């Protein structure tokens, strides 16, 4: 649960900064609200990272370990929810 809150805060902050940087006329005051979103990452996952791409997409990456196999997964934040996770790399020797 703590990871979901941290990820939510990071997403909101990143999206807010990206939005403010794209504005020509900034308001005198800015009101933000926090909405919790569930993470698509497995509860045993680790090394999560949230980035914003140059075109404004928010991407969550993380690592899942299953027995002898490690998987790097991605999910995109679109329409106020995470897309289904995609495995972008998998192997038994990824983390040496």
C-alpha positions in Angstrom: 0.0 0.0 0.0 2.8 2.4 0.9 4.3 1.8 -2.6 1.0 2.7 -4.2 0.9 6.0 -2.3 4.4 6.9 -3.2 3.9 6.0 -6.9 0.7 8.1 -6.9 2.5 11.1 -5.5 5.3 10.7 -8.0 2.9 10.5 -10.9 0.9 13.5 -9.9 4.1 15.6 -9.3 5.6 14.5 -12.6 2.4 15.2 -14.5 1.9 18.5 -12.8 5.5 19.6 -13.6 5.1 18.5 -17.2 1.8 20.4 -17.4 3.2 23.6 -15.9 6.2 23.5 -18.2 3.9 23.4 -21.2 1.9 26.4 -20.1 2.6 29.9 -21.4 0.3 31.7 -19.0 0.7 30.3 -15.5 -2.0 30.9 -12.9 -1.3 32.9 -9.8 -2.5 30.0 -7.7 -2.6 26.3 -8.5 -4.8 23.8 -6.7 -3.8 20.1 -7.0 -5.8 17.1 -5.8 -4.5 13.6 -5.0 -6.3 10.5 -6.4 -4.9 7.1 -5.4 -4.4 4.6 -8.2 -3.5 0.9 -7.8 -0.1 -0.1 -9.2 -0.1 -2.8 -11.9 3.1 -4.2 -10.4 3.0 -7.4 -8.4 3.2 -6.9 -4.6 6.6 -8.7 -4.6 8.0 -6.5 -7.4 10.9 -4.1 -6.9 13.0 -1.4 -8.4 10.0 0.6 -9.6 10.6 3.7 -11.6 8.2 6.4 -13.0 9.2 8.6 -15.9 7.6 11.0 -18.2 8.6 10.6 -21.9 9.3 13.7 -24.1 5.8 13.4 -25.5 4.2 13.5 -22.1 3.4 9.8 -21.5 3.8 8.5 -17.9 5.6 5.1 -17.8 6.0 2.8 -14.8 8.8 0.2 -14.9 9.6 -2.5 -12.4 11.3 -5.9 -11.9 9.6 -9.1 -11.0 11.5 -12.2 -10.0 9.9 -15.7 -10.4 12.0 -18.6 -9.3 15.2 -18.3 -11.5 13.7 -15.8 -14.0 13.7 -12.0 -13.7 11.3 -9.9 -15.8 11.4 -6.2 -16.6 7.9 -4.9 -17.1 6.3 -1.6 -18.2 2.9 0.0 -17.9 1.6 3.3 -19.3 -0.7 5.6 -17.5 -3.5 6.4 -20.0 -7.1 7.6 -19.4 -6.5 7.8 -15.7 -5.5 4.1 -15.4 -2.5 1.8 -16.0 -2.4 -0.3 -19.1 -1.9 -4.0 -18.9 1.8 -4.8 -18.0 4.1 -5.7 -20.8 7.2 -7.8 -20.3 10.1 -6.1 -22.2 12.9 -8.3 -21.1 13.2 -11.6 -19.3 16.0 -14.0 -18.4 17.8 -16.0 -15.8 21.0 -13.8 -15.9 19.6 -10.3 -15.8 20.6 -9.5 -12.3 24.1 -10.8 -11.6 
